[in-house]
């Protein structure tokens, strides 16, 4: 099916970054152009992985709103 390999490199003190959370962005498209992301998500969830879909437009809107300057009178 699919494979995913995550490698770590120790560049700081030993055990620096232990427990550090991370995320992976996955985009899958078949050679014929069919989107296979739903199949991938189902397989990951069956393995017990936490999968969250992100709406990029909503994330950008939240970021822009958070960066607004507030003036107090």
PQR file with spaces between the fields and no chain letter, atoms N, CA, C, O and H, PARSE charges and radii, in Angstrom:
ATOM       1  N    UNK     1       0.833   -1.187    0.000 -0.4000 1.5000
ATOM       2  CA   UNK     1       0.000    0.000    0.000 -0.0000 2.0000
ATOM       3  C    UNK     1       0.880    1.256    0.000  0.5500 1.7000
ATOM       4  O    UNK     1       1.352    1.690   -1.051 -0.5500 1.4000
ATOM       5  N    UNK     2       1.098    1.836    1.196 -0.4000 1.5000
ATOM       6  CA   UNK     2       1.912    3.030    1.316 -0.0000 2.0000
ATOM       7  C    UNK     2       2.964    2.813    2.378  0.5500 1.7000
ATOM       8  O    UNK     2       2.810    1.962    3.254 -0.5500 1.4000
ATOM       9  H    UNK     2       0.715    1.482    2.049  0.4000 1.0000
ATOM      10  N    UNK     3       4.011    3.565    2.303 -0.4000 1.5000
ATOM      11  CA   UNK     3       5.048    3.507    3.318 -0.0000 2.0000
ATOM      12  C    UNK     3       5.395    4.900    3.779  0.5500 1.7000
ATOM      13  O    UNK     3       5.341    5.858    3.008 -0.5500 1.4000
ATOM      14  H    UNK     3       4.137    4.257    1.591  0.4000 1.0000
ATOM      15  N    UNK     4       5.751    5.004    5.034 -0.4000 1.5000
ATOM      16  CA   UNK     4       6.135    6.282    5.609 -0.0000 2.0000
ATOM      17  C    UNK     4       7.278    6.018    6.566  0.5500 1.7000
ATOM      18  O    UNK     4       7.153    5.200    7.477 -0.5500 1.4000
ATOM      19  H    UNK     4       5.795    4.226    5.661  0.4000 1.0000
ATOM      20  N    UNK     5       8.380    6.696    6.368 -0.4000 1.5000
ATOM      21  CA   UNK     5       9.551    6.483    7.206 -0.0000 2.0000
ATOM      22  C    UNK     5       9.938    7.808    7.854  0.5500 1.7000
ATOM      23  O    UNK     5      10.073    8.827    7.176 -0.5500 1.4000
ATOM      24  H    UNK     5       8.482    7.360    5.628  0.4000 1.0000
ATOM      25  N    UNK     6      10.111    7.781    9.158 -0.4000 1.5000
ATOM      26  CA   UNK     6      10.509    8.986    9.894 -0.0000 2.0000
ATOM      27  C    UNK     6      11.865    8.732   10.527  0.5500 1.7000
ATOM      28  O    UNK     6      12.047    7.761   11.262 -0.5500 1.4000
ATOM      29  H    UNK     6      10.001    6.953    9.709  0.4000 1.0000
ATOM      30  N    UNK     7      12.799    9.598   10.243 -0.4000 1.5000
ATOM      31  CA   UNK     7      14.154    9.466   10.768 -0.0000 2.0000
ATOM      32  C    UNK     7      14.416   10.610   11.733  0.5500 1.7000
ATOM      33  O    UNK     7      13.904   11.713   11.543 -0.5500 1.4000
ATOM      34  H    UNK     7      12.651   10.387    9.646  0.4000 1.0000
ATOM      35  N    UNK     8      15.204   10.358   12.761 -0.4000 1.5000
ATOM      36  CA   UNK     8      15.599   11.421   13.684 -0.0000 2.0000
ATOM      37  C    UNK     8      17.116   11.569   13.656  0.5500 1.7000
ATOM      38  O    UNK     8      17.848   10.604   13.438 -0.5500 1.4000
ATOM      39  H    UNK     8      15.620    9.462   12.915  0.4000 1.0000
ATOM      40  N    UNK     9      17.556   12.769   13.878 -0.4000 1.5000
ATOM      41  CA   UNK     9      18.986   13.063   13.941 -0.0000 2.0000
ATOM      42  C    UNK     9      19.264   13.761   15.255  0.5500 1.7000
ATOM      43  O    UNK     9      18.580   14.727   15.595 -0.5500 1.4000
ATOM      44  H    UNK     9      16.961   13.553   14.055  0.4000 1.0000
ATOM      45  N    UNK    10      20.246   13.297   15.998 -0.4000 1.5000
ATOM      46  CA   UNK    10      20.646   13.938   17.250 -0.0000 2.0000
ATOM      47  C    UNK    10      21.674   15.008   16.933  0.5500 1.7000
ATOM      48  O    UNK    10      22.836   14.702   16.665 -0.5500 1.4000
ATOM      49  H    UNK    10      20.801   12.512   15.722  0.4000 1.0000
ATOM      50  N    UNK    11      21.249   16.261   16.963 -0.4000 1.5000
ATOM      51  CA   UNK    11      22.160   17.365   16.669 -0.0000 2.0000
ATOM      52  C    UNK    11      22.445   18.191   17.924  0.5500 1.7000
ATOM      53  O    UNK    11      23.357   19.017   17.933 -0.5500 1.4000
ATOM      54  H    UNK    11      20.305   16.510   17.181  0.4000 1.0000
ATOM      55  N    UNK    12      21.674   17.970   18.967 -0.4000 1.5000
ATOM      56  CA   UNK    12      21.857   18.698   20.218 -0.0000 2.0000
ATOM      57  C    UNK    12      22.295   17.712   21.294  0.5500 1.7000
ATOM      58  O    UNK    12      22.772   16.619   20.985 -0.5500 1.4000
ATOM      59  H    UNK    12      20.933   17.299   18.960  0.4000 1.0000
ATOM      60  N    UNK    13      22.136   18.093   22.537 -0.4000 1.5000
ATOM      61  CA   UNK    13      22.439   17.177   23.633 -0.0000 2.0000
ATOM      62  C    UNK    13      21.581   15.929   23.506  0.5500 1.7000
ATOM      63  O    UNK    13      20.497   15.962   22.922 -0.5500 1.4000
ATOM      64  H    UNK    13      21.748   18.981   22.788  0.4000 1.0000
ATOM      65  N    UNK    14      22.076   14.833   24.056 -0.4000 1.5000
ATOM      66  CA   UNK    14      21.288   13.608   23.987 -0.0000 2.0000
ATOM      67  C    UNK    14      19.951   13.809   24.689  0.5500 1.7000
ATOM      68  O    UNK    14      19.877   14.487   25.714 -0.5500 1.4000
ATOM      69  H    UNK    14      22.956   14.806   24.530  0.4000 1.0000
ATOM      70  N    UNK    15      18.931   13.238   24.150 -0.4000 1.5000
ATOM      71  CA   UNK    15      17.550   13.311   24.649 -0.0000 2.0000
ATOM      72  C    UNK    15      16.936   14.699   24.514  0.5500 1.7000
ATOM      73  O    UNK    15      15.858   14.936   25.059 -0.5500 1.4000
ATOM      74  H    UNK    15      18.992   12.688   23.317  0.4000 1.0000
ATOM      75  N    UNK    16      17.583   15.622   23.809 -0.4000 1.5000
ATOM      76  CA   UNK    16      16.974   16.926   23.556 -0.0000 2.0000
ATOM      77  C    UNK    16      15.853   16.714   22.552  0.5500 1.7000
ATOM      78  O    UNK    16      16.062   16.123   21.492 -0.5500 1.4000
ATOM      79  H    UNK    16      18.459   15.429   23.366  0.4000 1.0000
ATOM      80  N    UNK    17      14.682   17.190   22.882 -0.4000 1.5000
ATOM      81  CA   UNK    17      13.553   17.045   21.969 -0.0000 2.0000
ATOM      82  C    UNK    17      12.732   15.800   22.206  0.5500 1.7000
ATOM      83  O    UNK    17      11.794   15.545   21.451 -0.5500 1.4000
ATOM      84  H    UNK    17      14.513   17.670   23.743  0.4000 1.0000
ATOM      85  N    UNK    18      13.040   15.016   23.219 -0.4000 1.5000
ATOM      86  CA   UNK    18      12.221   13.832   23.519 -0.0000 2.0000
ATOM      87  C    UNK    18      10.815   14.287   23.860  0.5500 1.7000
ATOM      88  O    UNK    18      10.638   15.256   24.599 -0.5500 1.4000
ATOM      89  H    UNK    18      13.802   15.223   23.832  0.4000 1.0000
ATOM      90  N    UNK    19       9.828   13.611   23.340 -0.4000 1.5000
ATOM      91  CA   UNK    19       8.440   13.972   23.588 -0.0000 2.0000
ATOM      92  C    UNK    19       7.946   15.108   22.705  0.5500 1.7000
ATOM      93  O    UNK    19       6.820   15.577   22.867 -0.5500 1.4000
ATOM      94  H    UNK    19       9.971   12.824   22.740  0.4000 1.0000
ATOM      95  N    UNK    20       8.781   15.550   21.775 -0.4000 1.5000
ATOM      96  CA   UNK    20       8.415   16.629   20.871 -0.0000 2.0000
ATOM      97  C    UNK    20       7.335   16.141   19.914  0.5500 1.7000
ATOM      98  O    UNK    20       7.500   15.111   19.261 -0.5500 1.4000
ATOM      99  H    UNK    20       9.697   15.169   21.643  0.4000 1.0000
ATOM     100  N    UNK    21       6.236   16.874   19.829 -0.4000 1.5000
ATOM     101  CA   UNK    21       5.160   16.488   18.926 -0.0000 2.0000
ATOM     102  C    UNK    21       5.484   16.975   17.523  0.5500 1.7000
ATOM     103  O    UNK    21       6.187   17.972   17.353 -0.5500 1.4000
ATOM     104  H    UNK    21       6.101   17.711   20.359  0.4000 1.0000
ATOM     105  N    UNK    22       4.977   16.278   16.525 -0.4000 1.5000
ATOM     106  CA   UNK    22       5.223   16.668   15.145 -0.0000 2.0000
ATOM     107  C    UNK    22       4.007   16.318   14.302  0.5500 1.7000
ATOM     108  O    UNK    22       3.137   15.561   14.736 -0.5500 1.4000
ATOM     109  H    UNK    22       4.406   15.468   16.663  0.4000 1.0000
ATOM     110  N    UNK    23       3.951   16.852   13.137 -0.4000 1.5000
ATOM     111  CA   UNK    23       2.864   16.568   12.204 -0.0000 2.0000
ATOM     112  C    UNK    23       3.431   16.264   10.837  0.5500 1.7000
ATOM     113  O    UNK    23       4.572   16.610   10.530 -0.5500 1.4000
ATOM     114  H    UNK    23       4.657   17.466   12.785  0.4000 1.0000
ATOM     115  N    UNK    24       2.626   15.618   10.023 -0.4000 1.5000
ATOM     116  CA   UNK    24       3.025   15.265    8.664 -0.0000 2.0000
ATOM     117  C    UNK    24       1.934   15.740    7.716  0.5500 1.7000
ATOM     118  O    UNK    24       0.749   15.530    7.975 -0.5500 1.4000
ATOM     119  H    UNK    24       1.700   15.338   10.272  0.4000 1.0000
ATOM     120  N    UNK    25       2.326   16.374    6.626 -0.4000 1.5000
ATOM     121  CA   UNK    25       1.383   16.781    5.594 -0.0000 2.0000
ATOM     122  C    UNK    25       1.506   15.789    4.451  0.5500 1.7000
ATOM     123  O    UNK    25       2.598   15.567    3.928 -0.5500 1.4000
ATOM     124  H    UNK    25       3.289   16.544    6.416  0.4000 1.0000
ATOM     125  N    UNK    26       0.375   15.187    4.062 -0.4000 1.5000
ATOM     126  CA   UNK    26       0.387   14.160    3.020 -0.0000 2.0000
ATOM     127  C    UNK    26      -0.563   14.575    1.902  0.5500 1.7000
ATOM     128  O    UNK    26      -1.716   14.928    2.153 -0.5500 1.4000
ATOM     129  H    UNK    26      -0.512   15.367    4.487  0.4000 1.0000
ATOM     130  N    UNK    27      -0.072   14.529    0.679 -0.4000 1.5000
ATOM     131  CA   UNK    27      -0.909   14.746   -0.494 -0.0000 2.0000
ATOM     132  C    UNK    27      -0.718   13.537   -1.403  0.5500 1.7000
ATOM     133  O    UNK    27       0.401   13.234   -1.818 -0.5500 1.4000
ATOM     134  H    UNK    27       0.864   14.242    0.475  0.4000 1.0000
ATOM     135  N    UNK    28      -1.801   12.859   -1.707 -0.4000 1.5000
ATOM     136  CA   UNK    28      -1.723   11.665   -2.544 -0.0000 2.0000
ATOM     137  C    UNK    28      -2.576   11.861   -3.791  0.5500 1.7000
ATOM     138  O    UNK    28      -3.723   12.299   -3.706 -0.5500 1.4000
ATOM     139  H    UNK    28      -2.710   13.105   -1.370  0.4000 1.0000
ATOM     140  N    UNK    29      -2.023   11.543   -4.919 -0.4000 1.5000
ATOM     141  CA   UNK    29      -2.774   11.580   -6.156 -0.0000 2.0000
ATOM     142  C    UNK    29      -2.284   10.430   -7.031  0.5500 1.7000
ATOM     143  O    UNK    29      -1.084   10.231   -7.220 -0.5500 1.4000
ATOM     144  H    UNK    29      -1.091   11.187   -4.988  0.4000 1.0000
ATOM     145  N    UNK    30      -3.237    9.692   -7.550 -0.4000 1.5000
ATOM     146  CA   UNK    30      -2.926    8.542   -8.399 -0.0000 2.0000
ATOM     147  C    UNK    30      -2.396    9.026   -9.744  0.5500 1.7000
ATOM     148  O    UNK    30      -2.598   10.182  -10.116 -0.5500 1.4000
ATOM     149  H    UNK    30      -4.212    9.853   -7.397  0.4000 1.0000
ATOM     150  N    UNK    31      -1.720    8.142  -10.471 -0.4000 1.5000
ATOM     151  CA   UNK    31      -1.188    8.509  -11.781 -0.0000 2.0000
ATOM     152  C    UNK    31      -2.299    8.940  -12.731  0.5500 1.7000
ATOM     153  O    UNK    31      -2.071    9.756  -13.624 -0.5500 1.4000
ATOM     154  H    UNK    31      -1.556    7.203  -10.169  0.4000 1.0000
ATOM     155  N    UNK    32      -3.507    8.393  -12.543 -0.4000 1.5000
ATOM     156  CA   UNK    32      -4.633    8.761  -13.401 -0.0000 2.0000
ATOM     157  C    UNK    32      -5.348   10.003  -12.888  0.5500 1.7000
ATOM     158  O    UNK    32      -6.366   10.402  -13.453 -0.5500 1.4000
ATOM     159  H    UNK    32      -3.692    7.730  -11.818  0.4000 1.0000
ATOM     160  N    UNK    33      -4.839   10.616  -11.836 -0.4000 1.5000
ATOM     161  CA   UNK    33      -5.406   11.855  -11.323 -0.0000 2.0000
ATOM     162  C    UNK    33      -6.456   11.675  -10.243  0.5500 1.7000
ATOM     163  O    UNK    33      -6.992   12.665   -9.744 -0.5500 1.4000
ATOM     164  H    UNK    33      -4.011   10.292  -11.377  0.4000 1.0000
ATOM     165  N    UNK    34      -6.770   10.434   -9.864 -0.4000 1.5000
ATOM     166  CA   UNK    34      -7.774   10.200   -8.827 -0.0000 2.0000
ATOM     167  C    UNK    34      -7.170   10.461   -7.448  0.5500 1.7000
ATOM     168  O    UNK    34      -6.047   10.044   -7.161 -0.5500 1.4000
ATOM     169  H    UNK    34      -6.335    9.629  -10.268  0.4000 1.0000
ATOM     170  N    UNK    35      -7.920   11.147   -6.610 -0.4000 1.5000
ATOM     171  CA   UNK    35      -7.461   11.496   -5.274 -0.0000 2.0000
ATOM     172  C    UNK    35      -7.611   10.284   -4.346  0.5500 1.7000
ATOM     173  O    UNK    35      -8.710    9.746   -4.210 -0.5500 1.4000
ATOM     174  H    UNK    35      -8.832   11.485   -6.843  0.4000 1.0000
ATOM     175  N    UNK    36      -6.533    9.856   -3.718 -0.4000 1.5000
ATOM     176  CA   UNK    36      -6.532    8.679   -2.846 -0.0000 2.0000
ATOM     177  C    UNK    36      -6.357    9.033   -1.372  0.5500 1.7000
ATOM     178  O    UNK    36      -6.082    8.152   -0.557 -0.5500 1.4000
ATOM     179  H    UNK    36      -5.640   10.292   -3.829  0.4000 1.0000
ATOM     180  N    UNK    37      -6.513   10.300   -1.023 -0.4000 1.5000
ATOM     181  CA   UNK    37      -6.280   10.703    0.358 -0.0000 2.0000
ATOM     182  C    UNK    37      -7.279   10.062    1.308  0.5500 1.7000
ATOM     183  O    UNK    37      -6.922    9.727    2.437 -0.5500 1.4000
ATOM     184  H    UNK    37      -6.736   11.015   -1.685  0.4000 1.0000
ATOM     185  N    UNK    38      -8.536    9.881    0.871 -0.4000 1.5000
ATOM     186  CA   UNK    38      -9.536    9.257    1.750 -0.0000 2.0000
ATOM     187  C    UNK    38      -9.152    7.823    2.100  0.5500 1.7000
ATOM     188  O    UNK    38      -9.309    7.403    3.247 -0.5500 1.4000
ATOM     189  H    UNK    38      -8.826   10.153   -0.047  0.4000 1.0000
ATOM     190  N    UNK    39      -8.651    7.069    1.127 -0.4000 1.5000
ATOM     191  CA   UNK    39      -8.191    5.701    1.400 -0.0000 2.0000
ATOM     192  C    UNK    39      -7.033    5.706    2.394  0.5500 1.7000
ATOM     193  O    UNK    39      -6.981    4.882    3.307 -0.5500 1.4000
ATOM     194  H    UNK    39      -8.524    7.410    0.195  0.4000 1.0000
ATOM     195  N    UNK    40      -6.100    6.648    2.205 -0.4000 1.5000
ATOM     196  CA   UNK    40      -4.945    6.750    3.083 -0.0000 2.0000
ATOM     197  C    UNK    40      -5.380    7.067    4.518  0.5500 1.7000
ATOM     198  O    UNK    40      -4.870    6.472    5.467 -0.5500 1.4000
ATOM     199  H    UNK    40      -6.142    7.318    1.463  0.4000 1.0000
ATOM     200  N    UNK    41      -6.313    7.997    4.673 -0.4000 1.5000
ATOM     201  CA   UNK    41      -6.795    8.378    5.998 -0.0000 2.0000
ATOM     202  C    UNK    41      -7.473    7.201    6.682  0.5500 1.7000
ATOM     203  O    UNK    41      -7.249    6.963    7.868 -0.5500 1.4000
ATOM     204  H    UNK    41      -6.727    8.481    3.901  0.4000 1.0000
ATOM     205  N    UNK    42      -8.293    6.466    5.956 -0.4000 1.5000
ATOM     206  CA   UNK    42      -8.972    5.297    6.532 -0.0000 2.0000
ATOM     207  C    UNK    42      -7.969    4.262    7.022  0.5500 1.7000
ATOM     208  O    UNK    42      -8.128    3.697    8.104 -0.5500 1.4000
ATOM     209  H    UNK    42      -8.475    6.659    4.991  0.4000 1.0000
ATOM     210  N    UNK    43      -6.932    4.014    6.221 -0.4000 1.5000
ATOM     211  CA   UNK    43      -5.910    3.027    6.605 -0.0000 2.0000
ATOM     212  C    UNK    43      -5.156    3.487    7.859  0.5500 1.7000
ATOM     213  O    UNK    43      -4.873    2.680    8.745 -0.5500 1.4000
ATOM     214  H    UNK    43      -6.802    4.472    5.342  0.4000 1.0000
ATOM     215  N    UNK    44      -4.835    4.774    7.932 -0.4000 1.5000
ATOM     216  CA   UNK    44      -4.126    5.302    9.105 -0.0000 2.0000
ATOM     217  C    UNK    44      -4.992    5.186   10.353  0.5500 1.7000
ATOM     218  O    UNK    44      -4.503    4.807   11.418 -0.5500 1.4000
ATOM     219  H    UNK    44      -5.065    5.429    7.213  0.4000 1.0000
ATOM     220  N    UNK    45      -6.271    5.510   10.224 -0.4000 1.5000
ATOM     221  CA   UNK    45      -7.175    5.444   11.372 -0.0000 2.0000
ATOM     222  C    UNK    45      -7.368    4.006   11.840  0.5500 1.7000
ATOM     223  O    UNK    45      -7.533    3.762   13.035 -0.5500 1.4000
ATOM     224  H    UNK    45      -6.668    5.817    9.359  0.4000 1.0000
ATOM     225  N    UNK    46      -7.349    3.052   10.911 -0.4000 1.5000
ATOM     226  CA   UNK    46      -7.465    1.644   11.291 -0.0000 2.0000
ATOM     227  C    UNK    46      -6.245    1.193   12.091  0.5500 1.7000
ATOM     228  O    UNK    46      -6.340    0.269   12.898 -0.5500 1.4000
ATOM     229  H    UNK    46      -7.215    3.251    9.940  0.4000 1.0000
ATOM     230  N    UNK    47      -5.109    1.836   11.874 -0.4000 1.5000
ATOM     231  CA   UNK    47      -3.889    1.517   12.628 -0.0000 2.0000
ATOM     232  C    UNK    47      -3.835    2.244   13.965  0.5500 1.7000
ATOM     233  O    UNK    47      -2.888    2.061   14.729 -0.5500 1.4000
ATOM     234  H    UNK    47      -5.032    2.588   11.219  0.4000 1.0000
ATOM     235  N    UNK    48      -4.846    3.072   14.257 -0.4000 1.5000
ATOM     236  CA   UNK    48      -4.888    3.779   15.523 -0.0000 2.0000
ATOM     237  C    UNK    48      -4.220    5.143   15.503  0.5500 1.7000
ATOM     238  O    UNK    48      -4.029    5.748   16.558 -0.5500 1.4000
ATOM     239  H    UNK    48      -5.615    3.221   13.636  0.4000 1.0000
ATOM     240  N    UNK    49      -3.862    5.634   14.332 -0.4000 1.5000
ATOM     241  CA   UNK    49      -3.227    6.937   14.233 -0.0000 2.0000
ATOM     242  C    UNK    49      -4.284    8.033   14.312  0.5500 1.7000
ATOM     243  O    UNK    49      -5.418    7.837   13.876 -0.5500 1.4000
ATOM     244  H    UNK    49      -4.017    5.142   13.476  0.4000 1.0000
ATOM     245  N    UNK    50      -3.920    9.173   14.861 -0.4000 1.5000
ATOM     246  CA   UNK    50      -4.816   10.329   14.917 -0.0000 2.0000
ATOM     247  C    UNK    50      -4.648   11.098   13.615  0.5500 1.7000
ATOM     248  O    UNK    50      -3.546   11.525   13.272 -0.5500 1.4000
ATOM     249  H    UNK    50      -2.998    9.333   15.216  0.4000 1.0000
ATOM     250  N    UNK    51      -5.746   11.271   12.897 -0.4000 1.5000
ATOM     251  CA   UNK    51      -5.717   11.971   11.610 -0.0000 2.0000
ATOM     252  C    UNK    51      -6.654   13.163   11.688  0.5500 1.7000
ATOM     253  O    UNK    51      -7.823   13.018   12.045 -0.5500 1.4000
ATOM     254  H    UNK    51      -6.642   10.924   13.176  0.4000 1.0000
ATOM     255  N    UNK    52      -6.145   14.335   11.356 -0.4000 1.5000
ATOM     256  CA   UNK    52      -6.955   15.558   11.348 -0.0000 2.0000
ATOM     257  C    UNK    52      -6.855   16.199    9.972  0.5500 1.7000
ATOM     258  O    UNK    52      -5.762   16.403    9.443 -0.5500 1.4000
ATOM     259  H    UNK    52      -5.195   14.453   11.066  0.4000 1.0000
ATOM     260  N    UNK    53      -8.003   16.511    9.407 -0.4000 1.5000
ATOM     261  CA   UNK    53      -8.013   17.242    8.141 -0.0000 2.0000
ATOM     262  C    UNK    53      -7.934   18.729    8.449  0.5500 1.7000
ATOM     263  O    UNK    53      -8.544   19.201    9.409 -0.5500 1.4000
ATOM     264  H    UNK    53      -8.890   16.346    9.837  0.4000 1.0000
ATOM     265  N    UNK    54      -7.195   19.458    7.647 -0.4000 1.5000
ATOM     266  CA   UNK    54      -7.065   20.896    7.823 -0.0000 2.0000
ATOM     267  C    UNK    54      -7.620   21.606    6.606  0.5500 1.7000
ATOM     268  O    UNK    54      -7.360   21.209    5.470 -0.5500 1.4000
ATOM     269  H    UNK    54      -6.700   19.074    6.867  0.4000 1.0000
ATOM     270  N    UNK    55      -8.381   22.650    6.847 -0.4000 1.5000
ATOM     271  CA   UNK    55      -8.840   23.518    5.771 -0.0000 2.0000
ATOM     272  C    UNK    55      -7.877   24.702    5.738  0.5500 1.7000
ATOM     273  O    UNK    55      -7.878   25.528    6.651 -0.5500 1.4000
ATOM     274  H    UNK    55      -8.592   22.973    7.770  0.4000 1.0000
ATOM     275  N    UNK    56      -7.077   24.787    4.717 -0.4000 1.5000
ATOM     276  CA   UNK    56      -6.020   25.790    4.639 -0.0000 2.0000
ATOM     277  C    UNK    56      -6.609   27.199    4.663  0.5500 1.7000
ATOM     278  O    UNK    56      -6.047   28.096    5.291 -0.5500 1.4000
ATOM     279  H    UNK    56      -7.076   24.116    3.975  0.4000 1.0000
ATOM     280  N    UNK    57      -7.730   27.397    3.988 -0.4000 1.5000
ATOM     281  CA   UNK    57      -8.331   28.732    3.945 -0.0000 2.0000
ATOM     282  C    UNK    57      -8.757   29.188    5.344  0.5500 1.7000
ATOM     283  O    UNK    57      -8.579   30.353    5.700 -0.5500 1.4000
ATOM     284  H    UNK    57      -8.187   26.668    3.477  0.4000 1.0000
ATOM     285  N    UNK    58      -9.312   28.279    6.124 -0.4000 1.5000
ATOM     286  CA   UNK    58      -9.710   28.612    7.493 -0.0000 2.0000
ATOM     287  C    UNK    58      -8.484   28.925    8.337  0.5500 1.7000
ATOM     288  O    UNK    58      -8.507   29.865    9.131 -0.5500 1.4000
ATOM     289  H    UNK    58      -9.456   27.333    5.835  0.4000 1.0000
ATOM     290  N    UNK    59      -7.413   28.150    8.178 -0.4000 1.5000
ATOM     291  CA   UNK    59      -6.190   28.396    8.935 -0.0000 2.0000
ATOM     292  C    UNK    59      -5.608   29.774    8.615  0.5500 1.7000
ATOM     293  O    UNK    59      -5.137   30.472    9.512 -0.5500 1.4000
ATOM     294  H    UNK    59      -7.395   27.386    7.533  0.4000 1.0000
ATOM     295  N    UNK    60      -5.639   30.164    7.342 -0.4000 1.5000
ATOM     296  CA   UNK    60      -5.123   31.472    6.939 -0.0000 2.0000
ATOM     297  C    UNK    60      -5.993   32.576    7.532  0.5500 1.7000
ATOM     298  O    UNK    60      -5.470   33.582    8.013 -0.5500 1.4000
ATOM     299  H    UNK    60      -6.022   29.597    6.613  0.4000 1.0000
ATOM     300  N    UNK    61      -7.318   32.401    7.504 -0.4000 1.5000
ATOM     301  CA   UNK    61      -8.225   33.398    8.077 -0.0000 2.0000
ATOM     302  C    UNK    61      -7.961   33.585    9.570  0.5500 1.7000
ATOM     303  O    UNK    61      -7.942   34.715   10.059 -0.5500 1.4000
ATOM     304  H    UNK    61      -7.743   31.584    7.113  0.4000 1.0000
ATOM     305  N    UNK    62      -7.759   32.491   10.291 -0.4000 1.5000
ATOM     306  CA   UNK    62      -7.476   32.562   11.725 -0.0000 2.0000
ATOM     307  C    UNK    62      -6.155   33.286   11.962  0.5500 1.7000
ATOM     308  O    UNK    62      -6.061   34.109   12.872 -0.5500 1.4000
ATOM     309  H    UNK    62      -7.775   31.574    9.893  0.4000 1.0000
ATOM     310  N    UNK    63      -5.138   32.994   11.163 -0.4000 1.5000
ATOM     311  CA   UNK    63      -3.837   33.638   11.308 -0.0000 2.0000
ATOM     312  C    UNK    63      -3.949   35.145   11.074  0.5500 1.7000
ATOM     313  O    UNK    63      -3.409   35.940   11.843 -0.5500 1.4000
ATOM     314  H    UNK    63      -5.215   32.325   10.423  0.4000 1.0000
ATOM     315  N    UNK    64      -4.654   35.530   10.007 -0.4000 1.5000
ATOM     316  CA   UNK    64      -4.805   36.952    9.683 -0.0000 2.0000
ATOM     317  C    UNK    64      -5.540   37.666   10.814  0.5500 1.7000
ATOM     318  O    UNK    64      -5.149   38.766   11.205 -0.5500 1.4000
ATOM     319  H    UNK    64      -5.092   34.884    9.383  0.4000 1.0000
ATOM     320  N    UNK    65      -6.595   37.057   11.343 -0.4000 1.5000
ATOM     321  CA   UNK    65      -7.360   37.660   12.438 -0.0000 2.0000
ATOM     322  C    UNK    65      -6.492   37.793   13.691  0.5500 1.7000
ATOM     323  O    UNK    65      -6.581   38.791   14.407 -0.5500 1.4000
ATOM     324  H    UNK    65      -6.913   36.163   11.026  0.4000 1.0000
ATOM     325  N    UNK    66      -5.667   36.805   13.950 -0.4000 1.5000
ATOM     326  CA   UNK    66      -4.807   36.834   15.138 -0.0000 2.0000
ATOM     327  C    UNK    66      -3.721   37.907   15.028  0.5500 1.7000
ATOM     328  O    UNK    66      -3.243   38.405   16.046 -0.5500 1.4000
ATOM     329  H    UNK    66      -5.594   35.994   13.369  0.4000 1.0000
ATOM     330  N    UNK    67      -3.335   38.260   13.823 -0.4000 1.5000
ATOM     331  CA   UNK    67      -2.278   39.245   13.612 -0.0000 2.0000
ATOM     332  C    UNK    67      -2.792   40.682   13.527  0.5500 1.7000
ATOM     333  O    UNK    67      -2.000   41.609   13.358 -0.5500 1.4000
ATOM     334  H    UNK    67      -3.724   37.854   12.995  0.4000 1.0000
ATOM     335  N    UNK    68      -4.120   40.879   13.641 -0.4000 1.5000
ATOM     336  CA   UNK    68      -4.669   42.230   13.580 -0.0000 2.0000
ATOM     337  C    UNK    68      -4.164   43.060   14.757  0.5500 1.7000
ATOM     338  O    UNK    68      -3.978   42.548   15.861 -0.5500 1.4000
ATOM     339  H    UNK    68      -4.763   40.125   13.778  0.4000 1.0000
ATOM     340  N    UNK    69      -3.945   44.344   14.502 -0.4000 1.5000
ATOM     341  CA   UNK    69      -3.505   45.237   15.548 -0.0000 2.0000
ATOM     342  C    UNK    69      -4.729   45.797   16.273  0.5500 1.7000
ATOM     343  O    UNK    69      -5.682   46.251   15.639 -0.5500 1.4000
ATOM     344  H    UNK    69      -4.095   44.760   13.605  0.4000 1.0000
ATOM     345  N    UNK    70      -4.692   45.761   17.578 -0.4000 1.5000
ATOM     346  CA   UNK    70      -5.795   46.251   18.391 -0.0000 2.0000
ATOM     347  C    UNK    70      -5.367   47.572   19.018  0.5500 1.7000
ATOM     348  O    UNK    70      -4.297   47.663   19.620 -0.5500 1.4000
ATOM     349  H    UNK    70      -3.918   45.392   18.092  0.4000 1.0000
ATOM     350  N    UNK    71      -6.201   48.591   18.874 -0.4000 1.5000
ATOM     351  CA   UNK    71      -5.900   49.878   19.503 -0.0000 2.0000
ATOM     352  C    UNK    71      -6.927   50.125   20.593  0.5500 1.7000
ATOM     353  O    UNK    71      -8.132   50.027   20.361 -0.5500 1.4000
ATOM     354  H    UNK    71      -7.070   48.517   18.385  0.4000 1.0000
ATOM     355  N    UNK    72      -6.443   50.445   21.779 -0.4000 1.5000
ATOM     356  CA   UNK    72      -7.302   50.743   22.914 -0.0000 2.0000
ATOM     357  C    UNK    72      -7.427   52.247   23.053  0.5500 1.7000
ATOM     358  O    UNK    72      -6.458   52.980   22.850 -0.5500 1.4000
ATOM     359  H    UNK    72      -5.464   50.525   21.968  0.4000 1.0000
ATOM     360  N    UNK    73      -8.603   52.701   23.394 -0.4000 1.5000
ATOM     361  CA   UNK    73      -8.834   54.130   23.573 -0.0000 2.0000
ATOM     362  C    UNK    73      -8.643   54.542   25.004  0.5500 1.7000
ATOM     363  O    UNK    73      -8.799   55.717   25.334 -0.5500 1.4000
ATOM     364  H    UNK    73      -9.390   52.106   23.558  0.4000 1.0000
